[in-house]
Amino acid sequence: MTRNTPMIRTTNVTTNGLGTLRTLRATSAATFITAAITVAGCGSVNTTYTRTTPADSAISAQTRVNDLFQEFFLTAKEVRMNRTKGGPMEVQIDVENNGFDYKTFSYRFDWVDTAGNVIPSQLSVWKVSNVPSGGSTVIRAIAPSDDASDFRLQLRQSES
């Protein structure tokens, strides 16, 4: 062979590199999905409900989300609000964890009057609660006075 003669190489491989790469990616993706499903099943809680429709006292609630992490995993499934026998309002909120991990969160209720003014209360403090993966919990609060007509619930992630 001389210096100017092109070198010709032959190979027995009939697939191109893209086919092999696609097969490798598909195998990796399938392995990851299988592992994720296995891990998710380990810490989750199965919950059974007898109620198929909202309660008579259920109300619609407006949600403003600033933390997308909370939106994807913690969901307020039902909000119930009614007057107690003593007169002040009571609210109960079903919070559901749709994530794969045990979630610890803090919450605070602020009560407002008919004009929208916050009613000062020593009960308006951050409280810690938690909910297992796939589980739910009920958070509740009673208004500090009969003047309360509505509430604001604030949720945030909590370390403990």
N, CA, C and O of each residue as an XYZ file, in Angstrom:
640
protein
N       0.825     -1.160      0.000
C       0.000      0.000      0.000
C       0.878      1.235      0.000
O       1.885      1.317      0.703
N       0.474      2.164     -0.789
C       1.231      3.411     -0.832
C       0.556      4.421      0.065
O      -0.536      4.195      0.587
N       1.209      5.503      0.225
C       0.683      6.545      1.106
C      -0.613      7.149      0.590
O      -1.451      7.529      1.408
N      -0.821      7.257     -0.657
C      -2.005      7.900     -1.210
C      -3.158      6.936     -1.440
O      -4.247      7.368     -1.817
N      -2.953      5.666     -1.227
C      -4.014      4.690     -1.431
C      -4.945      4.697     -0.215
O      -4.487      4.548      0.919
N      -6.258      4.871     -0.451
C      -7.172      4.878      0.687
C      -7.271      3.498      1.324
O      -7.225      2.476      0.639
N      -7.403      3.490      2.615
C      -7.504      2.234      3.340
C      -8.988      1.873      3.456
O      -9.797      2.721      3.831
N      -9.343      0.671      3.152
C     -10.732      0.229      3.202
C     -10.859     -0.797      4.313
O     -10.124     -1.783      4.362
N     -11.804     -0.545      5.199
C     -12.036     -1.491      6.288
C     -13.439     -2.050      6.138
O     -14.362     -1.330      5.755
N     -13.596     -3.292      6.429
C     -14.921     -3.907      6.401
C     -15.231     -4.465      7.787
O     -14.336     -4.817      8.555
N     -16.515     -4.532      8.076
C     -16.930     -5.061      9.372
C     -18.175     -5.909      9.177
O     -18.891     -5.748      8.189
N     -18.433     -6.798     10.099
C     -19.595     -7.674     10.010
C     -20.817     -7.099     10.732
O     -21.889     -7.703     10.683
N     -20.686     -5.958     11.392
C     -21.800     -5.360     12.116
C     -22.760     -4.739     11.109
O     -22.358     -3.940     10.263
N     -24.026     -5.112     11.209
C     -25.001     -4.605     10.242
C     -25.869     -3.490     10.820
O     -26.576     -2.826     10.062
N     -25.843     -3.257     12.141
C     -26.645     -2.176     12.706
C     -25.788     -0.945     12.860
O     -24.575     -1.023     13.058
N     -26.440      0.186     12.765
C     -25.694      1.415     12.978
C     -25.668      1.734     14.471
O     -26.343      1.063     15.252
N     -24.930      2.710     14.867
C     -24.778      3.085     16.267
C     -26.063      3.592     16.896
O     -26.250      3.446     18.104
N     -26.951      4.183     16.112
C     -28.189      4.729     16.656
C     -29.112      3.637     17.185
O     -29.744      3.814     18.227
N     -29.195      2.521     16.484
C     -30.045      1.423     16.938
C     -29.574      0.870     18.268
O     -30.391      0.584     19.144
N     -28.289      0.717     18.428
C     -27.732      0.220     19.677
C     -27.970      1.219     20.800
O     -28.298      0.832     21.922
N     -27.805      2.501     20.500
C     -28.019      3.543     21.495
C     -29.483      3.590     21.928
O     -29.778      3.759     23.111
N     -30.386      3.442     20.981
C     -31.815      3.436     21.318
C     -32.166      2.244     22.203
O     -32.926      2.385     23.161
N     -31.623      1.088     21.894
C     -31.872     -0.104     22.698
C     -31.354      0.091     24.116
O     -32.018     -0.287     25.081
N     -30.171      0.680     24.243
C     -29.585      0.935     25.555
C     -30.442      1.924     26.345
O     -30.673      1.726     27.538
N     -30.911      2.980     25.691
C     -31.760      3.965     26.367
C     -33.080      3.339     26.809
O     -33.539      3.592     27.923
N     -33.689      2.532     25.959
C     -34.958      1.891     26.298
C     -34.785      0.943     27.483
O     -35.632      0.898     28.375
N     -33.694      0.191     27.491
C     -33.420     -0.721     28.598
C     -33.198      0.054     29.888
O     -33.702     -0.334     30.942
N     -32.446      1.146     29.810
C     -32.195      1.970     30.999
C     -33.490      2.582     31.519
O     -33.722      2.610     32.728
N     -34.332      3.070     30.618
C     -35.600      3.675     31.025
C     -36.507      2.639     31.688
O     -37.133      2.927     32.708
N     -36.579      1.447     31.120
C     -37.415      0.394     31.691
C     -36.918     -0.006     33.080
O     -37.721     -0.238     33.985
N     -35.617     -0.085     33.247
C     -35.043     -0.419     34.551
C     -35.368      0.662     35.573
O     -35.732      0.356     36.709
N     -35.239      1.931     35.174
C     -35.533      3.045     36.083
C     -37.001      3.043     36.494
O     -37.308      3.225     37.672
N     -37.906      2.842     35.552
C     -39.339      2.841     35.851
C     -39.689      1.690     36.795
O     -40.465      1.874     37.732
N     -39.127      0.517     36.557
C     -39.373     -0.629     37.429
C     -38.887     -0.347     38.843
O     -39.574     -0.660     39.815
N     -37.697      0.249     38.957
C     -37.159      0.585     40.279
C     -38.021      1.629     40.973
O     -38.260      1.528     42.176
N     -38.491      2.629     40.237
C     -39.321      3.685     40.826
C     -40.640      3.119     41.342
O     -41.096      3.496     42.421
N     -41.248      2.228     40.590
C     -42.510      1.621     41.016
C     -42.290      0.759     42.257
O     -43.119      0.758     43.167
N     -41.190      0.035     42.296
C     -40.877     -0.801     43.450
C     -40.679      0.040     44.695
O     -41.214     -0.281     45.757
N     -39.908      1.122     44.572
C     -39.648      1.998     45.715
C     -40.925      2.696     46.154
O     -41.165      2.847     47.352
N     -41.740      3.118     45.214
C     -42.979      3.831     45.554
C     -43.930      2.940     46.335
O     -44.630      3.417     47.228
N     -43.965      1.694     46.021
C     -44.865      0.784     46.709
C     -44.446      0.477     48.126
O     -45.280      0.069     48.935
N     -43.175      0.660     48.454
C     -42.672      0.309     49.774
C     -43.194      1.219     50.871
O     -43.523      0.733     51.953
N     -43.281      2.523     50.632
C     -43.649      3.446     51.696
C     -45.033      4.028     51.554
O     -45.393      4.924     52.318
N     -45.813      3.563     50.622
C     -47.108      4.194     50.382
C     -48.186      3.586     51.271
O     -48.024      2.495     51.819
N     -49.276      4.310     51.396
C     -50.410      3.879     52.205
C     -51.615      3.758     51.294
O     -51.892      4.663     50.507
N     -52.326      2.659     51.391
C     -53.562      2.499     50.639
C     -54.704      3.038     51.492
O     -54.818      2.698     52.670
N     -55.544      3.874     50.901
C     -56.623      4.522     51.637
C     -57.955      4.153     51.010
O     -58.102      4.182     49.788
N     -58.922      3.807     51.842
C     -60.253      3.460     51.365
C     -61.240      4.519     51.836
O     -61.243      4.900     53.007
N     -62.073      4.991     50.922
C     -63.079      6.002     51.233
C     -64.459      5.405     51.046
O     -64.675      4.611     50.130
N     -65.394      5.778     51.903
C     -66.781      5.380     51.693
C     -67.561      6.480     50.996
O     -68.602      6.228     50.390
N     -67.047      7.709     51.085
C     -67.728      8.844     50.460
C     -67.332      8.916     48.987
O     -66.147      8.904     48.654
N     -68.321      8.991     48.118
C     -68.046      9.117     46.682
C     -68.356     10.509     46.160
O     -67.961     10.863     45.049
N     -69.064     11.302     46.961
C     -69.366     12.686     46.589
C     -68.978     13.589     47.752
O     -68.884     13.114     48.884
N     -68.749     14.872     47.509
C     -68.404     15.782     48.607
C     -69.522     15.861     49.645
O     -70.695     15.653     49.338
N     -69.131     16.163     50.868
C     -70.110     16.318     51.948
C     -71.008     17.519     51.670
O     -70.655     18.402     50.889
N     -72.169     17.541     52.317
C     -73.093     18.667     52.148
C     -72.460     19.984     52.576
O     -72.772     21.038     52.022
N     -71.565     19.922     53.568
C     -70.932     21.141     54.064
C     -69.652     21.485     53.299
O     -68.972     22.450     53.648
N     -69.315     20.715     52.268
C     -68.104     20.998     51.491
C     -68.284     22.294     50.712
O     -69.357     22.571     50.177
N     -67.222     23.076     50.659
C     -67.260     24.352     49.948
C     -66.152     24.376     48.913
O     -65.182     23.623     49.006
N     -66.304     25.242     47.934
C     -65.231     25.381     46.956
C     -64.175     26.298     47.553
O     -64.491     27.219     48.306
N     -62.931     26.041     47.214
C     -61.824     26.827     47.758
C     -60.921     27.273     46.629
O     -60.707     26.544     45.660
N     -60.398     28.467     46.764
C     -59.452     29.000     45.785
C     -58.049     28.711     46.299
O     -57.765     28.904     47.481
N     -57.172     28.249     45.414
C     -55.806     27.925     45.798
C     -54.834     28.751     44.984
O     -54.945     28.826     43.760
N     -53.884     29.370     45.659
C     -52.797     30.076     44.983
C     -51.512     29.361     45.362
O     -51.170     29.277     46.541
N     -50.795     28.843     44.361
C     -49.611     28.031     44.605
C     -48.363     28.819     44.258
O     -48.212     29.307     43.138
N     -47.468     28.939     45.233
C     -46.172     29.567     44.998
C     -45.052     28.542     44.998
O     -43.962     28.813     44.494
N     -45.306     27.379     45.554
C     -44.305     26.324     45.641
C     -44.827     25.126     44.860
O     -45.715     24.417     45.332
N     -44.287     24.898     43.679
C     -44.787     23.815     42.833
C     -44.618     22.456     43.484
O     -45.380     21.535     43.192
N     -43.629     22.311     44.363
C     -43.420     21.047     45.059
C     -44.670     20.672     45.854
O     -45.095     19.517     45.840
N     -45.258     21.653     46.550
C     -46.463     21.401     47.322
C     -47.634     21.073     46.412
O     -48.444     20.202     46.729
N     -47.731     21.771     45.271
C     -48.863     21.545     44.371
C     -48.883     20.110     43.847
O     -49.951     19.509     43.734
N     -47.722     19.564     43.530
C     -47.687     18.244     42.926
C     -47.923     17.119     43.924
O     -48.392     16.049     43.535
N     -47.612     17.329     45.195
C     -47.684     16.219     46.132
C     -48.727     16.374     47.233
O     -49.314     15.377     47.652
N     -48.972     17.570     47.707
C     -49.986     17.784     48.734
C     -51.205     18.434     48.096
O     -51.102     19.477     47.451
N     -52.347     17.810     48.283
C     -53.572     18.292     47.656
C     -54.672     18.407     48.706
O     -54.870     17.494     49.507
N     -55.378     19.520     48.699
C     -56.562     19.664     49.547
C     -57.721     19.012     48.800
O     -58.234     19.571     47.830
N     -58.127     17.842     49.247
C     -59.163     17.087     48.544
C     -60.563     17.613     48.840
O     -61.407     17.671     47.946
N     -60.810     17.995     50.086
C     -62.142     18.475     50.432
C     -62.027     19.491     51.561
O     -61.239     19.317     52.490
N     -62.810     20.540     51.469
C     -62.852     21.587     52.488
C     -64.280     21.646     53.029
O     -65.230     21.853     52.274
N     -64.421     21.461     54.343
C     -65.735     21.521     54.981
C     -65.718     22.642     56.018
O     -64.789     22.743     56.819
N     -66.748     23.478     55.996
C     -66.818     24.597     56.929
C     -68.244     24.714     57.448
O     -69.197     24.713     56.669
N     -68.389     24.815     58.772
C     -69.715     24.969     59.363
C     -69.594     25.653     60.717
O     -68.497     25.809     61.254
N     -70.722     26.052     61.253
C     -70.746     26.684     62.577
C     -70.773     25.593     63.647
O     -71.462     24.583     63.506
N     -70.021     25.814     64.704
C     -70.045     24.888     65.833
C     -71.290     25.167     66.674
O     -71.982     26.160     66.454
N     -71.571     24.295     67.628
C     -72.739     24.504     68.497
C     -72.579     25.758     69.341
O     -73.568     26.389     69.713
N     -71.327     26.125     69.648
C     -71.070     27.322     70.431
C     -71.129     28.598     69.614
O     -71.192     29.682     70.194
N     -71.110     28.513     68.299
C     -71.227     29.690     67.458
C     -70.109     29.946     66.469
O     -70.407     30.280     65.322
N     -68.816     29.810     66.841
C     -67.766     30.137     65.868
C     -67.677     29.098     64.745
O     -68.157     27.972     64.874
N     -67.056     29.510     63.653
C     -66.880     28.633     62.491
C     -65.817     27.571     62.784
O     -64.879     27.799     63.549
N     -65.989     26.412     62.157
C     -64.986     25.354     62.199
C     -64.714     24.938     60.761
O     -65.632     24.860     59.944
N     -63.449     24.670     60.458
C     -63.080     24.193     59.131
C     -62.301     22.893     59.279
O     -61.479     22.743     60.183
N     -62.575     21.959     58.378
C     -61.828     20.704     58.298
C     -61.404     20.527     56.851
O     -62.221     20.636     55.936
N     -60.120     20.253     56.651
C     -59.582     20.104     55.301
C     -58.882     18.758     55.195
O     -58.000     18.444     55.995
N     -59.278     17.964     54.206
C     -58.613     16.692     53.933
C     -57.407     16.969     53.049
O     -57.557     17.449     51.925
N     -56.215     16.670     53.548
C     -54.973     16.871     52.801
C     -54.452     15.503     52.395
O     -54.310     14.610     53.230
N     -54.167     15.345     51.108
C     -53.716     14.069     50.563
C     -52.303     14.202     50.021
O     -51.962     15.207     49.398
N     -51.478     13.182     50.259
C     -50.100     13.143     49.765
C     -50.043     12.233     48.545
O     -50.189     11.017     48.666
N     -49.832     12.816     47.379
C     -49.742     12.042     46.146
C     -48.306     11.711     45.777
O     -48.062     11.128     44.721
N     -47.359     12.068     46.620
C     -45.943     11.836     46.339
C     -45.502     10.450     46.771
O     -46.302      9.634     47.228
N     -44.209     10.206     46.616
C     -43.632      8.909     46.941
C     -42.974      8.889     48.318
O     -42.517      7.837     48.766
N     -42.918     10.038     48.996
C     -42.235     10.132     50.278
C     -43.189     10.590     51.369
O     -44.226     11.195     51.097
N     -42.823     10.294     52.594
C     -43.502     10.809     53.775
C     -43.317     12.316     53.780
O     -42.184     12.784     53.674
N     -44.379     13.087     53.897
C     -44.290     14.548     53.829
C     -44.588     15.167     55.190
O     -45.598     14.860     55.823
N     -43.693     16.039     55.621
C     -43.908     16.841     56.814
C     -44.132     18.268     56.348
O     -43.354     18.794     55.552
N     -45.183     18.890     56.836
C     -45.511     20.242     56.402
C     -46.000     21.056     57.592
O     -46.406     20.505     58.616
N     -45.954     22.357     57.442
C     -46.476     23.275     58.453
C     -47.683     23.993     57.863
O     -47.749     24.232     56.657
N     -48.620     24.327     58.711
C     -49.814     25.037     58.246
C     -50.235     26.073     59.286
O     -49.920     25.967     60.471
N     -50.955     27.072     58.795
C     -51.466     28.125     59.667
C     -52.794     28.623     59.111
O     -52.929     28.847     57.908
N     -53.767     28.792     59.990
C     -55.059     29.356     59.617
C     -55.115     30.803     60.070
O     -54.774     31.111     61.212
N     -55.540     31.691     59.189
C     -55.867     33.070     59.539
C     -57.357     33.235     59.279
O     -57.839     32.917     58.191
N     -58.083     33.726     60.264
C     -59.519     33.925     60.132
C     -59.804     35.377     59.799
O     -59.131     36.279     60.298
N     -60.806     35.605     58.951
C     -61.166     36.963     58.533
C     -62.661     37.188     58.752
O     -63.457     36.250     58.765
N     -63.014     38.463     58.922
C     -64.423     38.817     59.100
C     -65.068     39.085     57.741
O     -64.430     38.904     56.705
N     -66.328     39.516     57.743
C     -67.058     39.726     56.487
C     -66.445     40.825     55.629
O     -66.627     40.827     54.412
N     -65.716     41.767     56.248
C     -65.056     42.838     55.484
C     -63.704     42.392     54.930
O     -63.071     43.132     54.177
N     -63.258     41.191     55.296
C     -61.973     40.691     54.809
C     -60.796     41.019     55.710
O     -59.647     40.758     55.354
N     -61.073     41.590     56.874
C     -60.009     41.929     57.817
C     -59.622     40.709     58.646
O     -60.477     39.935     59.077
N     -58.316     40.555     58.859
C     -57.819     39.437     59.664
C     -58.201     39.667     61.121
O     -58.033     40.762     61.658
N     -58.712     38.622     61.743
C     -59.061     38.677     63.162
C     -57.832     38.238     63.955
O     -57.392     37.096     63.821
N     -57.270     39.128     64.780
C     -56.076     38.755     65.548
C     -56.382     37.587     66.487
O     -57.425     37.546     67.139
N     -55.442     36.641     66.535
C     -55.651     35.473     67.373
C     -54.315     34.866     67.766
O     -53.386     34.808     66.960
N     -54.226     34.417     69.002
C     -53.033     33.704     69.447
C     -53.002     32.296     68.866
O     -51.970     31.629     68.926
N     -54.103     31.841     68.311
C     -54.162     30.512     67.701
C     -53.602     30.500     66.278
O     -53.415     29.432     65.695
N     -53.336     31.670     65.721
C     -52.811     31.755     64.355
C     -51.293     31.581     64.378
O     -50.539     32.535     64.187
N     -50.865     30.346     64.616
C     -49.439     30.008     64.677
C     -49.184     28.829     63.740
O     -50.104     28.090     63.391
N     -47.925     28.664     63.338
C     -47.561     27.549     62.468
C     -47.591     26.254     63.278
O     -46.999     26.167     64.354
N     -48.286     25.255     62.746
C     -48.361     23.930     63.365
C     -47.780     22.923     62.382
O     -47.889     23.094     61.168
N     -47.170     21.886     62.907
C     -46.536     20.866     62.069
C     -47.438     19.638     61.997
O     -48.014     19.210     62.997
N     -47.548     19.084     60.800
C     -48.290     17.847     60.595
C     -47.549     17.029     59.548
O     -46.621     17.523     58.907
N     -47.955     15.790     59.378
C     -47.322     14.950     58.362
C     -48.340     13.977     57.806
O     -49.387     13.714     58.399
N     -47.992     13.459     56.651
C     -48.868     12.507     55.977
C     -47.992     11.535     55.191
O     -47.076     11.960     54.487
N     -48.265     10.230     55.304
C     -47.449      9.254     54.587
C     -47.745      9.248     53.087
O     -48.751      9.796     52.635
N     -46.871      8.634     52.347
C     -47.038      8.518     50.899
C     -48.357      7.821     50.581
O     -48.634      6.735     51.092
N     -49.162      8.447     49.741
C     -50.445      7.868     49.368
C     -51.512      7.995     50.439
O     -52.628      7.509     50.255
N     -51.195      8.632     51.546
C     -52.136      8.753     52.651
C     -52.799     10.117     52.700
O     -52.575     10.973     51.844
N     -53.614     10.294     53.717
C     -54.289     11.576     53.889
C     -54.414     11.877     55.374
O     -54.300     10.985     56.215
N     -54.646     13.130     55.678
C     -54.863     13.570     57.049
C     -55.873     14.707     57.027
O     -56.085     15.341     55.993
N     -56.487     14.956     58.158
C     -57.444     16.052     58.279
C     -56.823     17.108     59.183
O     -56.414     16.820     60.307
N     -56.759     18.339     58.673
C     -56.343     19.446     59.524
C     -57.581     20.282     59.799
O     -58.418     20.485     58.919
N     -57.688     20.761     61.026
C     -58.902     21.473     61.408
C     -58.554     22.661     62.271
O     -57.494     22.717     62.895
N     -59.471     23.612     62.292
C     -59.305     24.798     63.121
C     -60.675     25.359     63.455
O     -61.635     25.207     62.700
N     -60.740     26.011     64.605
C     -61.963     26.687     65.032
C     -61.655     28.172     65.106
O     -60.619     28.576     65.634
N     -62.551     28.972     64.579
C     -62.359     30.423     64.543
C     -62.248     30.985     65.960
O     -62.842     30.446     66.894
N     -61.487     32.069     66.116
C     -61.309     32.646     67.450
C     -62.548     33.387     67.968
O     -62.662     33.628     69.170
N     -63.469     33.747     67.081
C     -64.674     34.468     67.528
C     -65.815     34.228     66.545
O     -65.623     33.679     65.460
N     -67.002     34.653     66.953
C     -68.184     34.522     66.090
C     -68.123     35.452     64.883
O     -68.867     35.262     63.921
N     -67.248     36.454     64.922
C     -67.133     37.416     63.823
C     -66.493     36.815     62.576
O     -66.636     37.367     61.485
N     -65.800     35.707     62.718
C     -65.104     35.094     61.581
C     -66.113     34.522     60.592
O     -67.049     33.816     60.966
N     -65.895     34.847     59.317
C     -66.788     34.327     58.284
C     -66.031     33.538     57.224
O     -66.646     32.847     56.411
N     -64.713     33.633     57.223
C     -63.897     32.941     56.232
C     -62.505     32.734     56.813
O     -62.200     33.212     57.906
N     -61.664     32.018     56.072
C     -60.320     31.722     56.550
C     -59.340     31.711     55.392
O     -59.726     31.657     54.225
N     -58.075     31.764     55.738
C     -56.980     31.534     54.791
C     -56.090     30.467     55.402
O     -55.702     30.561     56.566
N     -55.772     29.459     54.615
C     -54.860     28.405     55.055
C     -53.557     28.570     54.301
O     -53.552     28.684     53.075
N     -52.460     28.582     55.026
C     -51.138     28.653     54.411
C     -50.409     27.351     54.712
O     -50.401     26.884     55.851
N     -49.795     26.768     53.685
C     -49.010     25.536     53.810
C     -47.584     25.809     53.381
O     -47.339     26.604     52.473
N     -46.647     25.149     54.035
C     -45.251     25.230     53.608
C     -44.550     23.939     53.993
O     -44.999     23.203     54.871
N     -43.442     23.681     53.318
C     -42.640     22.513     53.654
C     -42.044     22.713     55.033
O     -41.761     23.838     55.445
N     -41.859     21.628     55.729
C     -41.301     21.704     57.065
C     -40.209     20.658     57.202
O     -40.301     19.565     56.643
N     -39.186     21.007     57.946
C     -38.072     20.080     58.170
C     -38.415     19.074     59.260
O     -37.965     17.929     59.213
N     -39.202     19.492     60.233
C     -39.549     18.576     61.323
C     -40.949     18.830     61.813
O     -41.414     18.153     62.729
